């Protein structure tokens, strides 16, 4: 188990307390015990931190100054990791403990896997049961592909990437290093492109071939059952460090910048360009062919139908929930807004004439 001083040095935080104490995990404030580390990033939980049995606490200097005297009597042996960003420090230490207990996948190829002779699979890779790897596929060192996953022809997967069971990676998809793809994700499926060809006698929707690919940077995480469509003639692109939640739809030719976060059930229509460091809430949706500036934040359930050109703005279009009876009354007023506007214009005109 790591000591407090070892953790403080590794994660570059200030330590207050006995550096030789050891810790085995992290835990919520209300459950943490003497061998566990809690964290405080919201002042609303200061009282819980005071009462917590946690043997160590990750917190800011401001919160430490508030807590140090009040906790001395209740938990005199507690140590403190003082950080400029307690939440990020918590995440990094959590990663450290997770790696210690994580499942280890040994190198090797399961007997039931089907690998085309032209595929490049280093001996350091783990290939699980019933995995299919097509012609021309290139895997980096230590790639781990778990059971029932299919990697189609001419796709590339960077070193140290982890692909969970039942993922479908279509042809001509490139993933960077250290990517994590969760179960059920589909990467490189056809974009939704059809041209109308109708006449008085009938017609059809003519499928437009989707001949582009998908290019995903390094350190990208893609959630379960998320779909990323291939481009029509150019590539769909996801920047390095971007994190995508479950059940997100990313359409063809979309370009997403680096270090974005996209929450569950968001949908981005074709050819929209999302800048760097954007935050997109759950079930937010974007019309096609838009440009979204860097560091834009979009609240959950918000519809974006116009381009956003100024960086760093926060957009919200959520109508708050209410009792159904109240909604019916408001909806009736909304239906009549145009008539009310016309009436106001008439009265204003009449007043000006007089």
Secondary structure as UniProt FT lines:
FT   STRAND          2..3
FT   HELIX           4..10
FT   TURN            11..12
FT   STRAND          14..16
FT   TURN            19..20
FT   STRAND          22..23
FT   STRAND          25..26
FT   TURN            29..31
FT   TURN            34..35
FT   STRAND          36..39
FT   HELIX           43..45
FT   HELIX           46..51
FT   STRAND          56..59
FT   HELIX           61..71
FT   TURN            72..74
FT   TURN            76..77
FT   STRAND          79..82
FT   HELIX           86..101
FT   STRAND          108..109
FT   TURN            111..112
FT   STRAND          114..115
FT   TURN            117..118
FT   TURN            123..124
FT   STRAND          126..127
FT   TURN            129..130
FT   STRAND          132..133
FT   TURN            135..136
FT   STRAND          138..139
FT   TURN            141..142
FT   STRAND          144..145
FT   TURN            147..148
FT   STRAND          150..151
FT   TURN            153..154
FT   STRAND          156..157
FT   TURN            159..160
FT   STRAND          162..163
FT   TURN            165..166
FT   STRAND          168..169
FT   TURN            171..172
FT   STRAND          173..175
FT   TURN            177..178
FT   STRAND          180..181
FT   TURN            183..184
FT   STRAND          186..189
FT   STRAND          194..199
FT   TURN            200..201
FT   STRAND          202..207
FT   STRAND          214..216
FT   TURN            218..219
FT   STRAND          221..222
FT   TURN            224..225
FT   STRAND          227..229
FT   STRAND          236..238
FT   TURN            240..241
FT   STRAND          243..244
FT   TURN            246..247
FT   STRAND          249..250
FT   TURN            252..253
FT   STRAND          255..256
FT   TURN            258..259
FT   STRAND          261..262
FT   TURN            264..265
FT   STRAND          267..268
FT   TURN            270..271
FT   STRAND          273..274
FT   TURN            276..277
FT   STRAND          279..280
FT   TURN            282..283
FT   STRAND          285..286
FT   STRAND          291..292
FT   TURN            294..295
FT   STRAND          297..298
FT   TURN            300..301
FT   STRAND          303..304
FT   TURN            311..312
FT   STRAND          314..315
FT   HELIX           324..335
FT   HELIX           337..353
//
